[in-house]
Amino acid sequence: MLSRLSDLAKGVNTVLQDLSGEDDGNATNASQGAETSHQSELEISGEASSEDVVERLAHTEQLVIQLKEIIREKDTQLQSKNVALKER
């Protein structure tokens, strides 16, 4: 976690240097190496995150289907009770 934050800070410093026009060749090369490793970590975590999202979506869809079934059952029960009450 600390290394990710450090890499992120280096990446931010690189972007700030690029925007300000400062060019420290040695520091920029080191920052680019750290930025590249950080991007690789993000890609790996991004893949895991997208898998997580797909799993969550599938689970949510299953829950929605179950909820719809429960609602249909309860609706049928209510209709039956309404008919029974009207017959009295």
Contacts in CASP RR format, 6 or more apart in sequence:
PFRMAT RR
TARGET T0000
AUTHOR 0000-0000-0000
METHOD contacts of the structure
MODEL  1
MLSRLSDLAKGVNTVLQDLSGEDDGNATNASQGAETSHQSELEISGEASS
EDVVERLAHTEQLVIQLKEIIREKDTQLQSKNVALKER
4 38 0 8 1.000
4 41 0 8 1.000
6 34 0 8 1.000
7 34 0 8 1.000
7 35 0 8 1.000
7 37 0 8 1.000
7 38 0 8 1.000
7 41 0 8 1.000
8 38 0 8 1.000
10 30 0 8 1.000
10 31 0 8 1.000
10 34 0 8 1.000
10 35 0 8 1.000
10 38 0 8 1.000
11 31 0 8 1.000
11 34 0 8 1.000
11 35 0 8 1.000
11 38 0 8 1.000
13 31 0 8 1.000
14 28 0 8 1.000
14 31 0 8 1.000
14 32 0 8 1.000
14 35 0 8 1.000
17 23 0 8 1.000
17 24 0 8 1.000
17 27 0 8 1.000
17 28 0 8 1.000
17 31 0 8 1.000
END
